[in-house]
């Protein structure tokens, strides 16, 4: 449940910050007339992301077992690729996100209503589709027959919306650079588990060999149905009897990816703190003394 909460929180907060930046800029520049097209674009993006997630969930139920495993494994691998790209992209460009969005808004304002809708849709839509895919893959990997994974995602998204609102109102300020670095690192760990589970799905679909070659089997020691077994699976997508290929892929992904992500350069160095857009009507910062 925790891993799914983390996904909802991390992905939802990125989308919330994008919305916060767009809305605050329009309010601050006196362009409240452009808020309706922006909200329309955001609404379309959220509807498409939700529809995409529903299509993945309900569409896969109509397939045969092997087809379900092949689809689940393939989408899990794709989700890991996208989320890895996303965390490195945020690490590299978060400091310039505000200026980039302001530039897009200025261009859209000059072009008209349709451009504003498209700008909001593209800004939020990518986050929404990535979130839907990764959430589906993670819930599929952590499924234990209970609604806990989905509850975790819902709580994470709700927390992200609340934090975004508090940022907008100026009631909360945290070091977002540090926040995204730590949550990004934890997300890489979650992604490693999703990748290993995706490989297992591909093995069950007979697309990848090695299903019967186990790296170890500690099912007698770690009961998957116990509270600690459930905790390990929920946080790390832990499996007590992984195949050799699963363990190999997990290590080959986790070690270099986490090492590169946490390397003390650029965004991760702590020099670039991400600034949340100023609250409309807030006091302007003091000009530097001559």
MIDREN-209131 format. One record per residue (C-alpha): x, y, z; residue in one letter. Coordinates in nm, 2 decimals. Example, Ala and Ser with C-alpha at 12.3 -4.5 7.8 and 13.67 -1.06 7.14 Angstrom:
<nodes>
1.23, -0.45, 0.78, A
1.37, -0.11, 0.71, S
</nodes>
This chain:
<nodes>
0.00, 0.00, 0.00, X
0.28, 0.24, 0.08, X
0.44, 0.20, -0.26, X
0.11, 0.29, -0.43, X
0.06, 0.58, -0.19, X
0.41, 0.71, -0.29, X
0.32, 0.68, -0.66, X
0.00, 0.87, -0.61, X
0.17, 1.13, -0.40, X
0.48, 1.18, -0.63, X
0.29, 1.18, -0.96, X
0.00, 1.38, -0.83, X
0.22, 1.64, -0.67, X
0.39, 1.70, -1.00, X
0.06, 1.75, -1.18, X
-0.06, 1.97, -0.89, X
0.24, 2.20, -0.92, X
0.19, 2.23, -1.29, X
-0.17, 2.34, -1.24, X
-0.06, 2.57, -0.95, X
0.19, 2.74, -1.17, X
-0.05, 2.79, -1.46, X
-0.34, 2.92, -1.25, X
-0.12, 3.15, -1.03, X
0.05, 3.31, -1.34, X
-0.29, 3.39, -1.50, X
-0.43, 3.54, -1.18, X
-0.11, 3.73, -1.11, X
-0.11, 3.88, -1.46, X
-0.48, 3.97, -1.45, X
-0.59, 3.72, -1.71, X
-0.87, 3.55, -1.52, X
-1.06, 3.53, -1.84, X
-0.82, 3.26, -1.95, X
-0.89, 3.04, -1.64, X
-1.19, 2.86, -1.80, X
-1.00, 2.73, -2.10, X
-0.71, 2.62, -1.87, X
-0.95, 2.43, -1.65, X
-1.12, 2.28, -1.95, X
-0.78, 2.15, -2.08, X
-0.70, 2.01, -1.73, X
-1.04, 1.84, -1.72, X
-1.00, 1.68, -2.06, X
-0.65, 1.56, -1.96, X
-0.78, 1.40, -1.64, X
-1.07, 1.24, -1.82, X
-0.85, 1.08, -2.08, X
-0.61, 0.96, -1.81, X
-0.89, 0.80, -1.61, X
-1.03, 0.65, -1.93, X
-0.69, 0.51, -2.02, X
-0.66, 0.35, -1.68, X
-1.01, 0.20, -1.70, X
-0.94, 0.06, -2.05, X
-0.62, -0.11, -1.92, X
-0.81, -0.26, -1.62, X
-1.13, -0.38, -1.79, X
-0.99, -0.45, -2.13, X
-0.73, -0.69, -2.00, X
-1.00, -0.90, -1.82, X
-1.13, -1.01, -2.16, X
-0.80, -1.17, -2.26, X
-0.68, -1.53, -2.20, X
-0.44, -1.60, -1.91, X
-0.13, -1.59, -2.13, X
-0.24, -1.28, -2.31, X
-0.31, -1.11, -1.98, X
0.04, -1.20, -1.86, X
0.20, -1.08, -2.19, X
0.01, -0.75, -2.17, X
0.08, -0.70, -1.80, X
0.45, -0.78, -1.84, X
0.49, -0.56, -2.15, X
0.31, -0.26, -1.99, X
0.50, -0.30, -1.67, X
0.83, -0.27, -1.86, X
0.69, 0.03, -2.05, X
0.58, 0.19, -1.72, X
0.92, 0.15, -1.57, X
1.08, 0.31, -1.87, X
0.85, 0.60, -1.86, X
0.87, 0.66, -1.48, X
1.25, 0.63, -1.50, X
1.26, 0.90, -1.77, X
1.02, 1.11, -1.57, X
1.22, 1.11, -1.24, X
1.54, 1.20, -1.43, X
1.36, 1.46, -1.63, X
1.22, 1.63, -1.32, X
1.57, 1.61, -1.16, X
1.72, 1.79, -1.46, X
1.45, 2.05, -1.54, X
1.25, 2.12, -1.22, X
1.44, 2.45, -1.16, X
1.32, 2.58, -1.50, X
0.97, 2.44, -1.50, X
0.81, 2.76, -1.39, X
0.97, 2.97, -1.66, X
0.90, 2.71, -1.93, X
0.53, 2.70, -1.84, X
0.51, 3.08, -1.83, X
0.66, 3.09, -2.18, X
0.41, 2.84, -2.31, X
0.12, 3.04, -2.15, X
0.23, 3.37, -2.30, X
0.24, 3.21, -2.65, X
-0.10, 3.05, -2.59, X
-0.25, 3.37, -2.47, X
-0.15, 3.54, -2.79, X
-0.30, 3.26, -3.00, X
-0.64, 3.23, -2.84, X
-0.88, 3.00, -2.64, X
-0.79, 2.68, -2.83, X
-0.42, 2.72, -2.77, X
-0.49, 2.77, -2.39, X
-0.69, 2.45, -2.38, X
-0.42, 2.26, -2.56, X
-0.14, 2.40, -2.34, X
-0.32, 2.29, -2.02, X
-0.40, 1.96, -2.18, X
-0.05, 1.88, -2.28, X
0.10, 2.01, -1.95, X
-0.12, 1.79, -1.74, X
-0.20, 1.51, -1.99, X
0.14, 1.36, -2.00, X
0.16, 1.34, -1.62, X
-0.19, 1.18, -1.62, X
-0.11, 0.91, -1.88, X
0.22, 0.82, -1.71, X
0.05, 0.81, -1.37, X
-0.23, 0.59, -1.50, X
0.01, 0.34, -1.67, X
0.25, 0.32, -1.37, X
-0.04, 0.30, -1.12, X
-0.20, 0.01, -1.32, X
0.13, -0.17, -1.34, X
0.21, -0.12, -0.97, X
-0.14, -0.22, -0.86, X
-0.12, -0.52, -1.09, X
0.21, -0.62, -0.93, X
0.10, -0.57, -0.57, X
-0.25, -0.71, -0.61, X
-0.34, -0.92, -0.31, X
-0.71, -0.95, -0.37, X
-0.79, -0.65, -0.16, X
-0.86, -0.28, -0.25, X
-0.56, -0.17, -0.05, X
-0.34, -0.08, -0.35, X
-0.61, 0.14, -0.50, X
-0.68, 0.30, -0.16, X
-0.31, 0.38, -0.13, X
-0.31, 0.55, -0.47, X
-0.63, 0.74, -0.39, X
-0.48, 0.86, -0.06, X
-0.16, 0.96, -0.23, X
-0.34, 1.16, -0.50, X
-0.56, 1.33, -0.23, X
-0.25, 1.43, -0.04, X
-0.10, 1.57, -0.35, X
-0.41, 1.78, -0.43, X
-0.41, 1.91, -0.07, X
-0.04, 2.00, -0.08, X
-0.08, 2.17, -0.42, X
-0.36, 2.38, -0.27, X
-0.15, 2.47, 0.03, X
0.14, 2.57, -0.19, X
-0.09, 2.79, -0.40, X
-0.23, 2.96, -0.09, X
0.12, 3.01, 0.05, X
0.04, 2.82, 0.36, X
0.31, 2.55, 0.31, X
0.67, 2.58, 0.19, X
0.91, 2.28, 0.17, X
1.23, 2.21, 0.00, X
1.09, 2.06, -0.32, X
1.43, 1.98, -0.46, X
1.50, 1.75, -0.16, X
1.15, 1.62, -0.17, X
1.16, 1.52, -0.53, X
1.51, 1.37, -0.49, X
1.41, 1.14, -0.20, X
1.07, 1.04, -0.34, X
1.24, 0.99, -0.68, X
1.49, 0.75, -0.53, X
1.21, 0.56, -0.35, X
1.02, 0.55, -0.68, X
1.32, 0.39, -0.85, X
1.31, 0.12, -0.58, X
0.94, 0.06, -0.65, X
1.00, 0.06, -1.03, X
1.27, -0.21, -0.98, X
1.00, -0.43, -0.82, X
0.75, -0.36, -1.09, X
1.01, -0.44, -1.35, X
1.09, -0.77, -1.18, X
0.72, -0.86, -1.16, X
0.68, -0.76, -1.53, X
0.96, -1.01, -1.62, X
0.78, -1.28, -1.42, X
0.46, -1.20, -1.62, X
0.65, -1.24, -1.95, X
0.79, -1.57, -1.82, X
0.44, -1.70, -1.74, X
0.33, -1.59, -2.09, X
0.62, -1.81, -2.23, X
0.77, -1.50, -2.40, X
1.08, -1.51, -2.17, X
1.25, -1.83, -2.06, X
1.35, -1.93, -1.71, X
1.02, -1.96, -1.52, X
1.13, -2.28, -1.33, X
1.48, -2.16, -1.25, X
1.44, -2.00, -0.90, X
1.71, -1.78, -0.75, X
1.59, -1.88, -0.40, X
1.27, -1.99, -0.23, X
1.20, -1.87, 0.13, X
0.83, -1.92, 0.12, X
0.86, -2.13, 0.44, X
1.04, -1.85, 0.62, X
0.85, -1.55, 0.48, X
0.48, -1.62, 0.45, X
0.34, -1.40, 0.17, X
0.00, -1.39, 0.35, X
0.16, -1.27, 0.68, X
0.16, -0.90, 0.78, X
0.54, -0.87, 0.72, X
0.51, -1.06, 0.39, X
0.23, -0.82, 0.28, X
0.44, -0.52, 0.40, X
0.74, -0.64, 0.19, X
0.52, -0.70, -0.11, X
0.34, -0.37, -0.07, X
0.66, -0.16, -0.04, X
0.91, -0.35, -0.25, X
0.69, -0.58, -0.46, X
0.89, -0.86, -0.28, X
0.84, -1.22, -0.39, X
0.97, -1.50, -0.17, X
1.04, -1.73, -0.48, X
1.18, -1.51, -0.76, X
1.34, -1.66, -1.07, X
1.71, -1.60, -1.15, X
1.61, -1.37, -1.43, X
1.39, -1.16, -1.20, X
1.67, -1.11, -0.95, X
1.92, -1.03, -1.23, X
1.70, -0.77, -1.39, X
1.62, -0.62, -1.05, X
1.98, -0.57, -0.97, X
2.09, -0.45, -1.31, X
1.82, -0.19, -1.31, X
1.82, -0.08, -0.94, X
2.20, -0.04, -0.87, X
2.31, 0.18, -1.17, X
1.98, 0.37, -1.19, X
1.97, 0.46, -0.82, X
2.34, 0.55, -0.83, X
2.30, 0.78, -1.12, X
1.99, 0.94, -0.98, X
2.14, 1.01, -0.64, X
2.47, 1.14, -0.78, X
2.54, 1.48, -0.63, X
2.52, 1.68, -0.95, X
2.28, 1.94, -1.09, X
1.93, 1.92, -0.94, X
2.03, 1.67, -0.68, X
2.31, 1.89, -0.54, X
2.06, 2.09, -0.34, X
2.17, 2.42, -0.50, X
1.86, 2.45, -0.71, X
1.55, 2.47, -0.49, X
1.22, 2.45, -0.68, X
1.01, 2.76, -0.62, X
0.63, 2.73, -0.60, X
0.44, 3.01, -0.77, X
0.37, 3.31, -0.55, X
0.03, 3.33, -0.41, X
-0.18, 3.59, -0.59, X
-0.17, 3.91, -0.39, X
0.13, 3.80, -0.18, X
0.40, 4.04, -0.10, X
0.67, 4.08, -0.37, X
1.02, 3.99, -0.28, X
1.24, 4.28, -0.18, X
1.47, 4.42, -0.45, X
1.84, 4.37, -0.38, X
2.02, 4.66, -0.21, X
2.26, 4.85, -0.43, X
</nodes>
